Structures are given as structure tokens and as C-alpha cells.
Amino acid sequence: MEWNWPFKRHRTVVPSERKQAGGYGYVSIHAQAEARWSKRDFVTLSREGYMRNPVVHRAVRMIAEAAGAVPWLLYEGARELDRHPALDLLARPNGRQAGNTFLEALYGNLLLSGNAYVEMIAADEANLAQRELHLLRPDRVSVVADSAGWPSALEYRAGTIKRKVALEPGGAAHLALYHPVDDHYGFAPLEAALIALDTHNAAGRWNKALLDNSARPSGALVYAPKEGGNLTDEQFDRLKSELEDGYSGTSRAGRPLLLEGGLDWKAMSLTPKDMDFIEAKNSASRDIALAFGVPPMLLGIPGDNTYANYQEANRAFYRLTVLPLIARTAREFSAWLGPVFGGGEFRLWFDADQIEGLAAERDALWARVSAADFLSDDEKREAVGYSRQA
């Protein structure tokens, strides 16, 4: 376009730009790829672990169900109470969950995220019976610290809803497993077994892909005729079509491959025997069970069973894993619910006598105490955890 007013612009021809490589090549550098690990957040650990891995699923369910089924005891000082609003609240925390269901979810959150958040809702502050306990999903909660860096509240986010709940009796409670490098959040046992979890899942996916590929490892067809030459485009397309239509898929597993015209099959990957496939899965399973504190014998994992029998493994499971988890929760709930329900002498504990897995130990204790003639009846009752007779 030319302008005639107020001046005339002269048309300038701009030469087209050309780029030309003056005979230079290129260099491609490849490095050893790093292994890809799953993320350490609650959602990823839940999906890759509890929802997709049978070992993690069973270990978490065993611990949560065993711990959630243990009855609670309530003491005021040395006196045990049979009826109390706190016991009613723990037996029915809210309108949609019974006590054992609520505790199973609480222990599941602790095992998968290292954190469990409980909120108390009061319809009537003056009426202790009008209170409910609700769990907050760990991935929706953030700990809010005050100006000194101490946790003061929980920030809960669900969609567009965001609210704060104070960390105090009658408000919210935060139960966390020990974390060596974090001041506010707990460390999930599954994070310690993340390498074993990814190894176990990868072994399962590899086995499934192998079965989908007619249970044969990948390889290459080598064309080396005696007179030399290459496959024509038509021959290559026909060979590719025959391989995809006639030798791929589980329905064609084991079908022999007929080679002709200088074709030869060369396997390119390791066989399951070379990779020690089964032992790798069992080793990863034992590492996962070790992180959760579940004896491998109870999960049906073969090898390295260091327990004399199943009953001894079950006792070790309760003594070393279940009871410490319940004791931790009982102390946390005592400190949180005590100011609301009874003051300084309020104390929650668990009833170990109702645990079937420890029946043999209980019988042995009673037999030893009964045989102690130097003890009075009241002393024998105290030795087995009961109060003196009135």
C-alpha cells in the first residue's frame, strides 16, 4: 500500500531470509534414566497403595479393623466408669458411623497419611450428649500456625468451602505419627515402603503386559537373507499385519511363529527367570509388611517366617502393632476430651481382656496369679487389672 498524502512512502523490497546449515551435523546425548517413583501425598498413596496393591490393602485393613474392634474403658482417677457421655460419644460418634467404623477410618488415615484430623461439633454447648465427632480428610486439611510457629488451627478446604477450626478441646484434634523432619505433619508408614510399593506394582503391571502379549517377552525379527537385500514396503506391511492379527493378544498365546525368507526371531528382553520375578514380588511384599508392622505369615507371604506358628505371629501383631496404636489414640483422646467431659482425672484406655488374639496370654497370666498363694484376693485382682472388691 502506498501513501500519497502528506508524503509518499517508497516501496522497499525486503529480501527473504534463508537459513542454511553449512554441512554441520548434530550430537545426541543420552543419560541413564532415573527410576520413576510415586508421589508421597495422601491421594497417590491411597490409590497406588490401598486401592491397587493387595498387600497394602490387607495390611491397613488388618490393623484398622483389629484396633477399631477393641472396646474402650473410662476411668476417673482409679475408678472405672461403666456409663458416661464420653463412652456414648465414642460408641456412636455421629449419625452415620458407629464407633468401630469411625475408628477404622481414623486408623486408616493415620496409616496412609501419618495424620488424622477429628472435629467435634456441638449442637448444644451445655448438653454433652448433643455432640458429634467427624473425621476430616487429610488431603483437605492444612495446619495453621500462629506468630510463634505453634499449631493453632486447622484449615479445611472442600471445593469452594474453606473454614478454620481451632485446635483445642471442643474444637479439633490432630493425631500425627512421628516425623523426623516436619514440625506439624506426621509420617505415613507407607512412605517408608514406597520403593517396595512401586516395585510390587511394577512387577504386577509387567506380568499383565506379558500375558497380554501372548506371554512372550518382546523381541525383534531379523531379516538376513543369504543373497542380501532388504524387505520391500509391501513385504514389510504384510509381515507387520500378520504379526498384529495372528500372534498378538491373550487368545493367541502359544501360537507358533512361522518364519521364512531369512527371518529370525531374537529376544530383546529378560525372561521372568532372569528377573527373578516371583522372589522380587515376595521381597517387596515383606518390606511393605515390615513397614506396617504386620508379620508376613499373617498376609500369606512365603519365606522368612520367623514365627514358630500362626498363633505366635498373631500375638506379636497385637502386642507390637495394634496395642501401641490404640494406646497412642487413647492418650490423645484423653487429653482432648478430658477438659470437655470431666477434668484432670478423665482417662481413656482399652480393654485388653476382650481381645481374642491375646486369650492365651491372658490365661497364662491368670494361672500364674492364681498359683501365687502369698497374694491376697484383692492383690490378685489388681495384678490382673481389676479393682479391689468393695
C-alpha positions as CSV (number, residue, x, y, z in Angstrom):
1,M,0.0,0.0,0.0
2,E,1.3,3.4,-0.9
3,W,0.5,6.7,0.8
4,N,0.1,9.8,-1.3
5,W,-0.5,12.3,1.5
6,P,1.2,14.0,3.1
7,F,4.2,12.2,1.8
8,K,4.8,9.3,-0.5
9,R,6.5,6.2,1.0
10,H,8.9,4.4,-1.3
11,R,8.3,0.7,-1.6
12,T,11.2,-1.3,-0.3
13,V,11.8,-4.8,-1.3
14,V,13.0,-6.9,1.7
15,P,14.9,-9.9,0.7
16,S,13.6,-13.2,2.0
17,E,15.5,-14.7,4.9
18,R,17.3,-18.0,4.3
19,K,18.8,-20.3,6.9
20,Q,21.3,-22.9,5.7
21,A,23.4,-25.3,7.7
22,G,26.9,-25.4,6.4
23,G,27.5,-29.1,6.5
24,Y,27.1,-29.4,10.3
25,G,25.7,-32.5,11.9
26,Y,24.3,-33.0,15.4
27,V,25.1,-34.9,18.6
28,S,22.5,-36.7,20.7
29,I,23.5,-37.4,24.3
30,H,21.6,-39.9,26.3
31,A,22.0,-40.5,30.1
32,Q,20.8,-43.3,32.3
33,A,17.2,-42.7,33.2
34,E,16.2,-42.4,36.8
35,A,13.5,-44.7,38.2
36,R,10.1,-43.0,38.5
37,W,8.6,-43.2,42.0
38,S,5.1,-42.4,43.1
39,K,4.3,-39.2,44.8
40,R,4.2,-39.1,48.6
41,D,0.8,-37.3,49.0
42,F,-2.2,-38.9,50.6
43,V,-4.2,-39.3,47.4
44,T,-1.4,-41.1,45.5
45,L,-0.5,-43.4,48.4
46,S,-4.2,-44.3,48.8
47,R,-4.6,-45.0,45.1
48,E,-1.4,-46.8,44.4
49,G,-1.3,-48.5,47.8
50,Y,-4.6,-49.2,49.4
51,M,-6.7,-49.2,46.2
52,R,-4.3,-51.1,43.9
53,N,-1.9,-53.1,46.0
54,P,-3.3,-56.2,47.8
55,V,-0.6,-56.3,50.4
56,V,-1.1,-52.7,51.4
57,H,-4.9,-53.1,51.3
58,R,-4.8,-56.2,53.6
59,A,-2.2,-54.7,56.0
60,V,-4.2,-51.5,56.5
61,R,-7.5,-53.3,56.9
62,M,-6.0,-55.8,59.4
63,I,-4.6,-53.1,61.6
64,A,-7.6,-50.7,61.4
65,E,-10.2,-53.4,61.9
66,A,-8.3,-55.0,64.8
67,A,-7.7,-51.7,66.5
68,G,-11.2,-50.4,65.9
69,A,-12.8,-53.6,67.5
70,V,-11.1,-53.1,70.8
71,P,-13.5,-51.8,73.5
72,W,-12.8,-48.6,75.4
73,L,-12.6,-48.1,79.2
74,L,-13.1,-44.9,81.0
75,Y,-11.5,-44.0,84.4
76,E,-11.9,-41.2,86.8
77,G,-8.8,-41.5,88.8
78,A,-8.6,-45.2,89.8
79,R,-12.4,-45.8,89.5
80,E,-13.7,-47.4,86.3
81,L,-17.0,-46.0,85.0
82,D,-19.5,-48.1,83.1
83,R,-21.7,-45.3,81.9
84,H,-20.5,-41.9,80.8
85,P,-21.4,-39.4,78.0
86,A,-17.9,-39.8,76.6
87,L,-18.4,-43.6,76.2
88,D,-21.7,-42.9,74.5
89,L,-20.0,-40.5,72.1
90,L,-17.2,-43.0,71.3
91,A,-19.8,-45.7,70.7
92,R,-21.8,-43.5,68.3
93,P,-19.6,-40.6,67.2
94,N,-22.1,-39.3,64.6
95,G,-25.3,-40.1,62.9
96,R,-23.8,-42.2,60.0
97,Q,-21.0,-44.0,61.8
98,A,-20.8,-46.5,64.6
99,G,-17.8,-46.4,66.9
100,N,-15.7,-49.1,65.3
101,T,-16.4,-47.7,61.8
102,F,-15.3,-44.3,62.9
103,L,-12.1,-45.7,64.5
104,E,-11.3,-47.8,61.5
105,A,-11.4,-44.7,59.3
106,L,-9.2,-42.8,61.8
107,Y,-6.6,-45.5,61.9
108,G,-6.7,-45.8,58.1
109,N,-5.9,-42.1,57.8
110,L,-3.0,-42.5,60.2
111,L,-1.5,-45.4,58.4
112,L,-1.9,-43.9,54.9
113,S,-1.1,-40.2,55.6
114,G,0.5,-40.2,59.0
115,N,-2.2,-37.8,60.1
116,A,-5.8,-38.0,61.4
117,Y,-8.0,-34.9,62.0
118,V,-11.1,-35.1,64.2
119,E,-13.6,-32.3,64.6
120,M,-16.1,-32.0,67.5
121,I,-19.5,-30.4,66.6
122,A,-21.8,-29.4,69.4
123,A,-25.5,-28.7,68.8
124,D,-25.8,-27.5,72.4
125,E,-22.7,-26.4,74.3
126,A,-24.4,-27.1,77.6
127,N,-25.6,-30.6,76.7
128,L,-22.7,-33.1,76.5
129,A,-25.0,-35.6,74.8
130,Q,-25.5,-33.2,71.8
131,R,-22.0,-33.6,70.4
132,E,-20.6,-35.4,67.4
133,L,-17.2,-36.4,66.2
134,H,-16.3,-36.2,62.5
135,L,-13.2,-37.1,60.6
136,L,-11.6,-34.6,58.2
137,R,-9.9,-36.0,55.1
138,P,-6.2,-35.4,55.4
139,D,-5.6,-34.1,51.9
140,R,-8.2,-31.3,52.5
141,V,-6.6,-30.1,55.8
142,S,-3.7,-27.7,56.4
143,V,-2.2,-26.9,59.8
144,V,-2.3,-23.2,60.6
145,A,0.5,-21.8,62.8
146,D,0.4,-18.7,65.0
147,S,3.0,-16.0,65.0
148,A,5.3,-18.1,67.2
149,G,5.2,-21.1,64.8
150,W,3.0,-23.3,67.0
151,P,-0.1,-25.0,65.5
152,S,-3.2,-23.2,66.4
153,A,-5.9,-24.2,64.0
154,L,-6.8,-26.5,61.1
155,E,-7.9,-25.0,57.7
156,Y,-10.3,-27.3,55.9
157,R,-11.0,-26.9,52.2
158,A,-13.7,-28.8,50.2
159,G,-14.4,-27.3,46.8
160,T,-15.2,-23.6,47.3
161,I,-15.7,-24.1,51.0
162,K,-12.9,-23.0,53.3
163,R,-13.1,-22.7,57.1
164,K,-10.9,-22.8,60.2
165,V,-11.3,-25.0,63.3
166,A,-9.3,-24.2,66.4
167,L,-7.0,-26.9,67.8
168,E,-8.5,-27.0,71.3
169,P,-10.8,-29.1,73.5
170,G,-14.2,-29.0,72.0
171,G,-12.8,-27.9,68.6
172,A,-10.4,-30.1,66.6
173,A,-7.7,-32.7,67.4
174,H,-4.7,-33.6,65.2
175,L,-3.2,-37.1,65.7
176,A,0.1,-37.5,63.9
177,L,2.7,-40.2,63.7
178,Y,6.3,-39.2,64.4
179,H,8.0,-37.3,61.6
180,P,11.7,-36.6,62.0
181,V,11.9,-33.5,59.6
182,D,8.4,-32.0,59.9
183,D,7.1,-29.9,62.8
184,H,3.4,-30.1,62.0
185,Y,2.6,-33.2,59.9
186,G,3.1,-36.9,60.6
187,F,5.0,-39.5,58.6
188,A,3.0,-42.3,57.0
189,P,4.4,-45.9,57.3
190,L,3.7,-46.5,53.6
191,E,6.1,-43.7,52.7
192,A,9.0,-45.8,54.2
193,A,7.9,-48.7,51.9
194,L,7.4,-46.6,48.8
195,I,10.2,-48.3,46.8
196,A,8.8,-51.7,47.7
197,L,5.3,-50.5,46.8
198,D,6.4,-49.3,43.3
199,T,8.4,-52.4,42.8
200,H,5.4,-54.6,43.6
201,N,3.0,-52.7,41.4
202,A,5.5,-52.5,38.5
203,A,6.0,-56.3,38.7
204,G,2.3,-56.8,38.5
205,R,1.9,-54.5,35.5
206,W,4.8,-56.1,33.8
207,N,3.3,-59.6,34.3
208,K,-0.1,-58.4,33.0
209,A,1.6,-56.8,29.9
210,L,3.5,-60.0,29.3
211,L,0.2,-62.0,29.4
212,D,-1.5,-59.6,27.1
213,N,1.4,-60.1,24.7
214,S,0.8,-63.8,24.5
215,A,3.0,-64.5,27.5
216,R,6.2,-63.8,25.4
217,P,8.8,-61.1,26.0
218,S,9.4,-58.5,23.3
219,G,11.9,-59.2,20.6
220,A,12.9,-58.4,17.0
221,L,12.6,-60.1,13.7
222,V,15.9,-60.0,11.9
223,Y,15.9,-60.2,8.1
224,A,19.2,-61.6,6.9
225,P,18.8,-63.4,3.5
226,K,21.8,-65.2,2.1
227,E,21.9,-63.1,-1.0
228,G,21.5,-59.8,0.9
229,G,18.9,-57.1,0.4
230,N,16.0,-55.6,2.3
231,L,12.3,-56.1,2.7
232,T,10.2,-54.2,0.3
233,D,7.5,-51.9,1.6
234,E,4.8,-54.4,0.6
235,Q,6.6,-57.3,2.4
236,F,7.1,-55.2,5.5
237,D,3.5,-54.1,5.7
238,R,2.3,-57.7,5.2
239,L,4.6,-59.0,7.9
240,K,3.5,-56.3,10.3
241,S,-0.1,-57.1,9.6
242,E,0.3,-60.8,10.1
243,L,2.1,-60.3,13.5
244,E,-0.6,-58.0,14.8
245,D,-3.5,-60.0,13.6
246,G,-2.2,-63.5,14.1
247,Y,0.2,-63.5,17.0
248,S,-0.9,-60.7,19.4
249,G,-3.3,-61.0,22.3
250,T,-4.1,-63.5,25.0
251,S,-6.4,-65.6,22.8
252,R,-3.4,-66.4,20.6
253,A,-1.0,-67.3,23.4
254,G,1.4,-70.1,22.4
255,R,0.7,-69.9,18.7
256,P,3.9,-70.9,16.8
257,L,5.5,-68.3,14.6
258,L,6.4,-69.5,11.1
259,L,9.4,-67.7,9.8
260,E,10.7,-67.9,6.2
261,G,12.8,-66.0,3.7
262,G,15.7,-65.3,6.0
263,L,13.7,-64.1,9.0
264,D,15.0,-64.9,12.5
265,W,13.5,-64.1,16.0
266,K,15.8,-62.5,18.5
267,A,14.5,-62.0,22.1
268,M,15.3,-58.5,23.3
269,S,14.2,-58.6,27.0
270,L,15.0,-60.7,30.1
271,T,12.8,-63.6,30.9
272,P,10.9,-63.9,34.2
273,K,13.5,-66.4,35.4
274,D,16.3,-63.9,34.7
275,M,14.5,-61.2,36.6
276,D,13.6,-63.5,39.5
277,F,10.1,-62.2,39.1
278,I,8.3,-64.1,42.0
279,E,11.1,-63.6,44.6
280,A,11.2,-59.8,43.7
281,K,7.4,-59.6,44.4
282,N,7.7,-61.5,47.7
283,S,10.6,-59.4,48.8
284,A,8.7,-56.2,48.1
285,S,5.7,-57.7,50.0
286,R,7.8,-58.4,53.0
287,D,9.2,-54.8,53.0
288,I,5.6,-53.5,52.9
289,A,4.5,-55.7,55.7
290,L,7.6,-54.7,57.7
291,A,6.8,-51.0,57.4
292,F,3.3,-51.6,58.7
293,G,4.3,-54.0,61.5
294,V,2.3,-57.0,60.2
295,P,4.0,-60.4,60.3
296,P,4.4,-61.7,56.7
297,M,2.8,-65.0,57.8
298,L,-0.5,-63.3,58.5
299,L,-0.5,-61.9,55.0
300,G,0.2,-65.2,53.3
301,I,3.7,-64.1,52.1
302,P,6.0,-67.1,51.8
303,G,9.6,-67.1,53.1
304,D,11.4,-65.6,56.1
305,N,8.7,-66.6,58.5
306,T,10.5,-66.1,61.8
307,Y,7.5,-67.2,64.0
308,A,7.0,-70.7,65.3
309,N,3.4,-70.8,64.5
310,Y,0.4,-68.6,63.4
311,Q,-0.7,-68.0,66.9
312,E,2.6,-66.6,68.0
313,A,2.6,-64.3,64.9
314,N,-0.9,-63.1,65.8
315,R,0.2,-62.3,69.4
316,A,3.2,-60.3,68.1
317,F,0.9,-58.5,65.7
318,Y,-1.3,-57.3,68.6
319,R,1.5,-56.6,71.1
320,L,3.8,-54.8,68.7
321,T,1.4,-53.0,66.3
322,V,-2.2,-52.9,67.4
323,L,-2.0,-52.1,71.1
324,P,0.6,-49.3,70.7
325,L,-1.6,-47.6,68.1
326,I,-4.6,-47.9,70.4
327,A,-2.7,-46.6,73.4
328,R,-1.4,-43.6,71.4
329,T,-5.0,-42.8,70.4
330,A,-6.4,-43.3,73.9
331,R,-3.8,-40.8,75.4
332,E,-4.6,-38.2,72.7
333,F,-8.3,-38.5,73.2
334,S,-7.9,-38.3,76.9
335,A,-6.1,-35.0,76.7
336,W,-8.5,-33.7,74.1
337,L,-11.9,-34.9,75.6
338,G,-10.9,-34.6,79.3
339,P,-11.5,-30.8,79.7
340,V,-14.9,-31.2,78.0
341,F,-16.1,-34.3,79.9
342,G,-14.5,-34.5,83.3
343,G,-11.4,-32.6,84.1
344,G,-7.9,-33.8,85.0
345,E,-8.9,-37.3,86.3
346,F,-10.6,-38.2,83.0
347,R,-8.7,-41.1,81.3
348,L,-9.5,-43.4,78.4
349,W,-7.9,-46.8,77.9
350,F,-8.6,-50.0,76.1
351,D,-9.9,-53.4,77.4
352,A,-7.2,-55.9,76.5
353,D,-9.2,-58.7,78.1
354,Q,-11.7,-58.5,75.2
355,I,-9.0,-59.2,72.6
356,E,-9.4,-62.8,71.3
357,G,-5.9,-62.8,69.9
358,L,-4.4,-62.4,73.4
359,A,-6.6,-65.0,75.1
360,A,-3.6,-67.4,75.5
361,E,-1.5,-64.7,77.3
362,R,-4.5,-63.8,79.5
363,D,-5.0,-67.5,80.5
364,A,-1.3,-67.8,81.3
365,L,-1.4,-64.6,83.5
366,W,-4.4,-65.8,85.4
367,A,-2.9,-69.2,86.0
368,R,0.3,-67.6,87.4
369,V,-1.6,-65.2,89.6
370,S,-3.9,-67.9,90.9
371,A,-0.9,-70.0,91.9
372,A,0.6,-67.2,93.9
373,D,-0.5,-68.2,97.4
374,F,1.3,-65.3,99.0
375,L,-1.1,-62.8,97.4
376,S,-4.5,-61.9,98.8
377,D,-7.6,-61.9,96.7
378,D,-7.6,-58.1,96.3
379,E,-3.9,-58.1,95.3
380,K,-4.6,-60.8,92.7
381,R,-7.4,-58.7,91.3
382,E,-5.2,-55.7,91.0
383,A,-2.5,-57.9,89.4
384,V,-4.8,-58.8,86.5
385,G,-6.2,-55.3,86.1
386,Y,-9.3,-55.3,88.2
387,S,-10.2,-53.1,91.2
388,R,-10.4,-54.3,94.7
389,Q,-13.7,-55.8,96.0
390,A,-15.9,-53.3,97.7
